[in-house]
Amino acid sequence: MLNIKIWKGRGKILTGQNSAYIYKLKSFLNFVFPSEQATIYQQKALDINERELGLDHPDTMKSYGDLAVFYYRLQHTELALKYVNRALYLLHLTCGPSHPNTSATYINLAMMEEGLGNIHVALRYLHEALKCNQRLLGADHIQVCVCVCVTHKHCKFIKDRHIEIY
C-alpha cells in the first residue's frame, strides 16, 4: 500500500482545505486497490470540507459522491447509497436538477440500485439522468446517446425476464 505522510512545512501543520486536499489525494492514490484505509482518508476529507466549506460547497458535495463510490467498490452498498443520496439531495438544493453533477449522481445511484437488484428503481434514476442530460446538452449529444443506450439495455433486460413495469 502506498503510504504518504502529510507534509508539515516549516513546523506548521496543514489545516483546513489543504488537509482535505491531502486526504483526498491519499484516498485516490489508494483507490487503485480498494481498501478500508482509502475510505478513511476520504471520510476525513469529507469531514474537513463540511467543517471548512459548508454543505453547499461543490467540493463537499463531490466528497459525498466520492465516498459513496469508495463504499460501493468495497461492496458496502447500503453505506454507498446513504452517501450518494446525500450528494443528490445537496445537488438538488444548491445546483438544481439541470446540473452535470446531478446527472452523474443519478447514474451512480442507478448503478448502485442495479447492483442491489432494484432494476425498476435503477431505471427511474437512468430516466432522470437522461432528462437532465437532454436539458443540458441537447438530444444529439454523445452523452445523451449513451444514456439512451443504457436505458434501452435495462428496458430490454426487464422485457426479456417478463418483469412487470409499474
C-alpha positions as CSV (number, residue, x, y, z in Angstrom):
1,M,0.0,0.0,0.0
2,L,1.2,3.5,-0.8
3,N,2.0,5.5,2.3
4,I,2.1,9.3,2.1
5,K,3.0,11.5,5.1
6,I,1.2,14.8,5.5
7,W,4.0,17.4,5.0
8,K,4.3,19.9,7.7
9,G,6.2,22.8,6.1
10,R,8.4,24.8,8.4
11,G,6.9,23.3,11.5
12,K,3.4,24.3,10.6
13,I,0.6,21.7,10.5
14,L,-1.5,21.8,7.4
15,T,-5.1,22.5,8.3
16,G,-8.4,23.2,6.7
17,Q,-8.8,22.9,2.9
18,N,-5.1,21.9,2.5
19,S,-5.6,18.9,4.8
20,A,-8.8,18.0,3.0
21,Y,-6.9,18.0,-0.3
22,I,-4.1,15.8,1.1
23,Y,-6.5,13.3,2.5
24,K,-8.4,13.3,-0.8
25,L,-5.1,12.7,-2.7
26,K,-4.2,9.9,-0.3
27,S,-7.6,8.3,-0.8
28,F,-7.3,8.4,-4.6
29,L,-3.8,7.0,-4.6
30,N,-5.1,4.1,-2.5
31,F,-8.3,3.8,-4.7
32,V,-6.5,1.7,-7.3
33,F,-6.6,-1.1,-4.7
34,P,-9.9,-0.8,-2.8
35,S,-9.1,-0.6,0.9
36,E,-10.7,0.5,4.1
37,Q,-7.7,2.9,4.5
38,A,-8.7,4.8,1.4
39,T,-12.2,5.1,2.7
40,I,-10.9,6.5,6.0
41,Y,-8.9,9.2,4.1
42,Q,-11.9,10.1,2.0
43,Q,-14.1,10.3,5.1
44,K,-11.5,12.7,6.7
45,A,-11.6,14.8,3.6
46,L,-15.4,15.0,3.7
47,D,-15.3,15.9,7.4
48,I,-12.9,18.8,6.8
49,N,-14.9,20.0,3.7
50,E,-18.1,20.1,5.7
51,R,-16.5,22.0,8.5
52,E,-14.4,24.4,6.5
53,L,-16.5,24.9,3.4
54,G,-20.1,24.0,4.4
55,L,-22.6,21.7,3.0
56,D,-23.4,23.9,0.0
57,H,-19.9,23.9,-1.4
58,P,-19.2,21.9,-4.6
59,D,-16.2,20.2,-3.0
60,T,-18.3,19.0,-0.1
61,M,-20.9,17.5,-2.4
62,K,-18.2,15.9,-4.5
63,S,-16.7,14.4,-1.3
64,Y,-20.1,12.8,-0.6
65,G,-20.2,11.3,-4.0
66,D,-16.6,10.1,-3.9
67,L,-17.1,8.5,-0.5
68,A,-20.2,6.7,-2.0
69,V,-18.0,5.3,-4.8
70,F,-15.4,4.1,-2.3
71,Y,-18.0,2.3,-0.2
72,Y,-19.6,0.8,-3.4
73,R,-16.2,-0.6,-4.5
74,L,-15.8,-2.2,-1.1
75,Q,-19.3,-3.7,-1.6
76,H,-20.8,-1.7,1.3
77,T,-23.8,-0.8,-0.9
78,E,-26.1,0.4,1.8
79,L,-23.5,2.9,3.0
80,A,-22.8,3.9,-0.6
81,L,-26.5,4.6,-1.1
82,K,-26.6,6.7,2.0
83,Y,-23.8,9.0,0.8
84,V,-24.9,9.2,-2.9
85,N,-28.4,10.1,-1.8
86,R,-27.0,12.8,0.4
87,A,-24.9,14.1,-2.5
88,L,-28.0,14.1,-4.8
89,Y,-30.1,15.9,-2.1
90,L,-27.4,18.6,-1.7
91,L,-27.0,19.0,-5.5
92,H,-30.7,19.5,-5.9
93,L,-30.8,22.2,-3.3
94,T,-27.7,24.1,-4.5
95,C,-27.3,23.4,-8.2
96,G,-30.7,22.2,-9.3
97,P,-31.8,19.3,-11.4
98,S,-30.1,20.5,-14.6
99,H,-26.5,20.4,-13.4
100,P,-23.9,18.0,-14.9
101,N,-23.0,16.7,-11.4
102,T,-26.7,16.0,-10.7
103,S,-26.9,13.8,-13.9
104,A,-23.7,11.9,-13.0
105,T,-25.0,11.3,-9.5
106,Y,-28.3,9.9,-10.9
107,I,-26.2,7.5,-13.0
108,N,-24.1,6.4,-10.0
109,L,-27.3,5.9,-8.0
110,A,-28.8,3.8,-10.8
111,M,-25.8,1.5,-10.9
112,M,-25.8,1.0,-7.2
113,E,-29.5,0.2,-7.2
114,E,-29.0,-2.2,-10.1
115,G,-26.3,-3.9,-8.0
116,L,-28.9,-4.5,-5.3
117,G,-31.3,-5.9,-7.9
118,N,-33.6,-2.9,-7.8
119,I,-33.9,-2.8,-11.6
120,H,-37.1,-0.6,-11.6
121,V,-35.5,1.9,-9.3
122,A,-32.3,1.9,-11.4
123,L,-34.4,2.5,-14.5
124,R,-36.1,5.5,-12.9
125,Y,-32.8,7.1,-12.0
126,L,-31.4,6.5,-15.5
127,H,-34.5,8.2,-16.9
128,E,-33.8,11.2,-14.6
129,A,-30.2,11.3,-15.8
130,L,-31.4,11.1,-19.4
131,K,-33.8,14.0,-18.9
132,C,-31.1,16.1,-17.2
133,N,-28.6,15.4,-20.0
134,Q,-31.1,16.3,-22.7
135,R,-31.8,19.6,-21.0
136,L,-28.1,20.3,-20.6
137,L,-26.7,19.1,-23.8
138,G,-29.4,18.6,-26.3
139,A,-30.8,15.4,-27.9
140,D,-27.9,14.9,-30.3
141,H,-25.0,15.0,-27.8
142,I,-23.0,11.8,-27.4
143,Q,-23.6,11.7,-23.6
144,V,-27.3,11.7,-24.2
145,C,-26.9,8.9,-26.8
146,V,-25.0,6.8,-24.2
147,C,-27.8,7.4,-21.6
148,V,-30.4,6.3,-24.2
149,C,-28.4,3.1,-24.9
150,V,-28.0,2.2,-21.2
151,T,-31.7,2.9,-20.6
152,H,-32.8,0.7,-23.5
153,K,-30.4,-2.0,-22.3
154,H,-32.2,-2.0,-19.0
155,C,-35.7,-2.0,-20.6
156,K,-34.7,-5.0,-22.7
157,F,-33.4,-6.8,-19.6
158,I,-36.8,-6.2,-17.9
159,K,-38.7,-7.3,-21.0
160,D,-36.6,-10.4,-21.6
161,R,-37.3,-11.5,-18.0
162,H,-41.0,-10.7,-18.2
163,I,-40.8,-8.3,-15.3
164,E,-43.8,-6.1,-14.9
165,I,-43.2,-2.3,-15.1
166,Y,-45.5,-0.3,-12.9
